[in-house]
Amino acid sequence: MNSPVLSRRELNRALLQRQQLLRRETGSVAELVERLVGLQAQAPLAAYVALWSRLEDFEPAELSELMTERRAVRASLMRATIHLVTADDCLLLWRLVHPVADRGLRGAFGKRLAGADLDAVVAYGTDLLSREPYSRSRLRDVLGERWPDWDATAMAYAVSYLIGTVQVTPRGVWGETGPAALQTIESWLGRSPVADPSIDALVLRYLAAFGPASVADVQQWSGLTKLREVVDRLRPGLRVYADEDGRELFDVPEGPLPDGETPAPVRFLPEYDNVLLSHADRRRVNPAGRPVPLPPGNGAAMGTVLIDGDYAADWRHHRGADPSLKVITHGPITADVRDAVEAEATELLTLIGSKDTPVVVTDR
């Protein structure tokens, strides 16, 4: 069967529109976070920059309030990485993506946990984290004291991977600091994860937020495997395309497909933004295959820049005696593009609370 072919640029514009990066739109933080099936949030403040780039008149206090009121949380979910999600989505997603954490634990710590009574460790850890938050280092110390013959670090990871936890506030709250302390989902939210969530519904939500996409893309985003049968089950209700390499792409019927020549404004993204990591084929926003900057910071101090829809620069906010916001482009840019980069950087500095800091744009 011959399916319509979508160019890389068309896929780029489709992704940007669905991620609200072609135009900032109005709406609530909670609505957008749910529509995007969460925001990548390993760095504690990353979601604030991500939302600022997507929402008109975004105020950090709105997200901070959601977190302190436990209506939004940072939890280990897709790909066993930290995502900011609404409380409802945390409860909905955890059982679906839990196999990813289980597989990751056994791959990383299986040998170190050989001989340990994992059921006993997890039961004890669940009891501890149901009562109060624990950092992983504190959890390691307590578990190591109880079972000195077993690997304490591996036990701490086993508990944090297998029982379903959130990183509690004040970590992740704008203007505050706090340790990466964990508590069980049930104890923090006062509800248990959904018992039988729909994987079909999750795949459809992914396509709406990130499509058109291949089966490999869905698996990369979620960390799950064997999703071909899910997509095949959904196929009768999906639009089917191909990319320029002939890969089959799937989409929800109502998914927008803007013209590939639609203008794309400069956008500053945080570390590990959704658009950079949610496809197996990342060329739709990263045609040169550049690695995302490491190591992570706090999410509001460094990140990447989209120019004409592509990852084309990095940014870092330097504080101290000689403060600046430095933008390093991956190649020469025109004077008009430089002006747009500087203007957007100035707005970012206002969000960060450093509006008088100079912006410095250089080529790599």
C-alpha positions in Angstrom: 0.0 0.0 0.0 1.3 3.5 -0.9 1.0 5.9 2.0 1.4 9.7 1.7 5.1 10.6 2.3 5.8 13.3 4.9 9.1 15.2 4.7 11.4 15.8 7.6 10.3 19.4 7.7 6.6 18.5 7.7 7.2 16.1 10.6 9.2 18.9 12.3 6.3 21.4 12.0 3.7 18.8 13.1 5.7 18.1 16.2 6.2 21.8 17.0 2.6 22.6 16.6 1.4 19.8 18.8 4.0 20.8 21.4 2.9 24.4 21.3 6.3 25.6 20.0 5.1 27.2 16.8 3.0 29.6 18.8 2.5 30.2 22.5 -1.1 29.5 23.4 -3.4 30.2 26.3 -4.6 27.6 28.8 -3.8 26.2 32.1 -0.6 24.4 33.1 -2.5 21.3 34.1 -4.3 21.0 30.8 -1.1 21.4 28.8 0.9 18.9 31.0 -1.9 16.3 30.5 -2.2 17.0 26.8 1.5 16.4 26.3 1.4 13.3 28.6 3.9 14.9 30.9 7.1 16.9 30.6 10.6 15.6 30.8 11.9 16.8 34.3 15.1 15.2 35.4 16.4 18.6 36.2 14.0 20.0 38.9 13.2 23.3 37.2 13.2 22.1 33.6 9.4 22.0 33.4 9.2 25.8 34.1 11.3 26.7 31.1 9.4 24.1 29.0 6.1 25.7 30.0 7.3 29.2 29.5 8.2 28.3 25.9 4.7 26.9 25.3 2.2 29.0 27.2 1.3 32.7 26.9 1.8 34.7 30.1 3.1 31.6 32.0 3.6 32.2 35.7 5.9 29.8 37.6 3.6 30.2 40.6 0.9 28.2 38.8 3.0 25.1 38.5 4.5 25.6 42.0 0.9 25.7 43.4 0.0 22.5 41.6 3.0 20.7 43.0 2.6 22.0 46.6 -1.1 21.0 46.5 -0.1 17.6 45.2 -2.1 18.0 42.0 1.1 17.6 40.0 4.2 15.5 40.8 7.6 14.6 39.5 7.9 10.8 39.2 9.9 8.1 37.4 7.7 7.1 34.5 8.4 6.9 30.8 11.8 5.4 30.1 12.1 5.2 33.9 13.1 8.8 33.8 11.7 11.7 35.9 8.6 13.4 34.3 6.3 16.1 35.6 2.8 14.9 35.3 -0.6 15.6 36.9 -1.6 13.5 39.9 -4.3 11.8 37.8 -1.8 10.9 35.1 0.7 9.6 37.7 -1.9 7.2 38.9 -2.9 6.3 35.4 0.6 5.8 33.9 2.5 4.0 36.6 1.3 0.5 36.1 1.7 0.9 32.3 5.3 1.9 32.4 6.4 -0.1 35.5 7.9 -2.9 33.4 10.5 -0.4 32.1 11.7 0.2 35.6 11.7 -3.5 36.5 13.7 -4.3 33.4 16.1 -1.4 34.0 16.7 -2.5 37.6 17.5 -6.1 36.6 19.8 -4.9 33.8 21.8 -2.5 36.0 21.7 -4.2 39.4 20.7 -7.8 38.8 24.1 -9.3 39.6 24.5 -7.1 42.7 21.2 -8.2 44.0 21.9 -11.9 43.6 21.2 -13.8 46.8 19.2 -10.9 48.3 15.6 -11.5 49.3 14.1 -8.8 47.0 10.6 -9.3 48.2 11.6 -8.6 51.8 13.7 -5.5 50.7 10.8 -4.1 48.7 8.3 -4.7 51.5 10.5 -3.0 54.1 11.3 -0.1 51.8 7.6 0.3 51.0 6.8 0.6 54.7 9.6 3.2 55.2 8.5 5.3 52.2 4.9 5.1 53.1 5.6 6.8 56.4 7.9 9.7 55.3 10.2 10.8 52.5 13.7 9.3 52.2 16.6 10.3 50.0 18.2 7.4 48.2 21.3 7.8 50.3 19.4 7.7 53.5 17.4 4.7 52.2 20.7 3.0 51.3 22.0 3.5 54.9 18.9 2.1 56.5 18.7 -0.9 54.2 22.4 -1.6 54.5 22.2 -1.6 58.3 19.3 -4.0 58.2 20.9 -6.4 55.7 24.7 -5.7 55.9 25.6 -8.7 53.7 23.7 -7.4 50.7 24.6 -4.5 48.4 23.0 -1.4 50.0 23.1 0.8 47.0 21.5 -1.9 44.8 18.8 -2.4 47.5 18.0 1.3 47.6 17.6 1.4 43.8 15.4 -1.7 43.9 13.0 0.0 46.3 12.9 3.3 44.3 12.5 1.5 41.0 9.9 -1.2 42.0 7.4 0.4 44.3 6.3 3.5 42.6 7.5 6.8 44.1 7.4 10.5 43.6 10.0 13.2 44.4 8.4 15.2 47.1 8.3 19.0 47.4 10.0 21.4 48.0 12.2 19.9 45.3 10.9 21.2 41.9 9.2 24.2 43.4 10.2 27.5 41.8 12.4 29.6 44.2 12.9 26.8 46.7 15.4 24.0 47.2 15.2 20.5 48.6 16.7 17.1 48.4 15.6 14.4 46.0 13.5 12.7 48.6 11.1 9.9 47.7 7.8 8.8 49.0 5.3 6.2 47.7 2.7 7.4 45.2 -0.1 6.1 47.5 1.1 8.0 50.6 1.9 11.3 48.7 -1.3 11.4 46.6 -3.7 9.5 49.0 -4.8 7.2 46.2 -3.6 4.1 44.5 -2.5 3.7 40.9 -5.2 2.7 38.4 -5.5 -1.0 38.5 -6.1 -1.7 34.8 -5.1 1.3 32.6 -5.4 1.1 28.8 -2.2 0.8 26.8 -4.3 1.6 23.7 -5.3 5.0 25.1 -1.7 5.8 26.0 -0.5 5.1 22.5 -3.2 7.4 21.1 -2.3 10.1 23.5 1.4 9.8 22.4 0.4 10.1 18.7 -1.7 13.2 19.4 1.2 14.9 21.2 4.2 13.6 19.2 2.9 12.1 15.9 2.9 11.1 13.2 5.2 8.5 14.6 6.5 5.0 14.0 6.1 2.0 16.4 9.8 2.5 17.2 9.1 6.1 18.2 6.3 5.1 20.6 8.6 2.5 22.1 11.5 4.9 22.5 9.2 7.5 24.2 7.6 5.0 26.6 10.5 2.6 27.1 8.1 -0.2 26.5 8.6 -3.0 23.9 6.3 -5.1 21.7 3.9 -2.3 20.9 3.5 -3.4 17.3 0.5 -5.4 18.2 -1.1 -2.4 20.0 -0.6 -0.2 16.9 -1.9 -2.9 14.6 -5.0 -3.2 16.8 -5.5 0.6 16.5 -4.6 0.7 12.8 -8.2 0.8 11.4 -8.8 4.1 13.3 -5.4 5.7 12.4 -4.0 7.7 9.5 -1.0 6.0 8.0 1.9 7.8 6.4 5.5 7.1 5.4 8.7 9.2 6.1 11.3 9.9 3.5 13.1 6.6 4.3 9.9 4.6 3.8 9.2 4.0 7.5 5.5 3.6 8.3 4.1 6.4 10.5 0.8 6.5 12.4 -1.3 9.4 13.5 -4.6 10.1 15.1 -7.3 11.3 12.7 -7.4 14.9 14.1 -3.7 15.4 14.3 -2.6 18.7 12.7 -0.2 18.6 9.8 1.0 22.2 9.1 2.8 23.1 5.9 6.5 22.4 6.1 7.2 26.0 5.3 5.3 27.3 8.3 7.5 29.8 10.1 9.0 28.5 13.4 10.1 31.1 15.9 13.2 30.8 18.1 12.5 28.8 21.2 14.7 28.2 24.2 14.2 24.7 25.7 15.4 23.3 29.0 17.6 20.3 29.4 16.1 17.1 28.0 13.0 18.7 26.5 10.2 16.5 25.2 10.9 17.3 21.6 14.5 16.1 21.8 14.0 12.7 23.3 10.6 11.3 22.4 11.4 9.6 19.0 13.6 6.8 17.9 14.4 8.9 14.8 15.2 12.3 16.3 16.1 13.9 13.0 12.8 15.8 12.9 14.3 18.3 15.3 17.9 17.3 15.4 19.0 16.5 11.9 22.7 16.7 12.7 22.3 14.1 15.5 23.9 16.3 18.2 23.9 15.0 21.7 21.8 16.8 24.3 24.1 18.8 26.6 25.4 17.1 29.7 25.7 17.1 32.7 22.3 18.2 33.8 21.8 21.4 35.9 18.7 22.7 37.6 16.7 23.0 34.3 16.7 26.8 34.4 20.4 27.3 33.9 21.2 25.6 30.6 19.5 24.0 27.7 19.0 24.0 23.9 17.7 26.4 21.3 15.4 25.7 18.3 16.2 27.9 15.3 13.8 27.5 12.4 12.5 24.4 14.2 15.8 22.6 14.6 18.2 22.2 17.5 20.8 24.7 16.4 22.3 26.2 19.6 22.9 25.7 23.3 22.4 28.2 26.1 23.7 28.6 29.6 22.9 31.1 32.3 26.0 32.1 34.2 25.6 33.8 37.6 28.3 35.2 39.9 30.7 38.1 39.5 30.4 38.2 35.7 26.8 37.1 34.9 25.6 36.4 31.4 23.3 34.3 29.3 25.5 32.7 26.7 24.1 31.3 23.5 26.5 29.2 21.4 25.1 28.5 17.9 26.2 25.4 16.0 27.0 27.5 12.9 26.7 31.0 11.5 23.4 32.8 11.7 22.0 35.8 10.0 21.6 39.2 11.7 17.8 38.8 11.8 18.1 35.4 13.5 20.6 36.8 16.0 18.2 39.6 16.9 15.4 37.0 17.4 17.7 34.8 19.6 18.7 37.8 21.7 15.1 38.9 22.1 14.0 35.5 23.2 16.9 35.2 25.6 16.0 38.5 27.2 12.5 37.2 27.8 14.0 34.0 29.4 16.1 36.1 31.7 12.9 37.9 32.9 11.5 34.5 33.8 14.7 33.5 35.6 14.7 36.7 37.5 17.9 38.1 36.0 16.5 40.6 33.4 19.5 42.9 33.5 22.0 40.2 32.7 23.7 40.6 29.3 23.0 38.2 26.4 26.1 37.0 24.5 25.6 35.1 21.2 28.6 33.4 19.7 29.3 30.7 17.0 30.9 27.4 17.9 
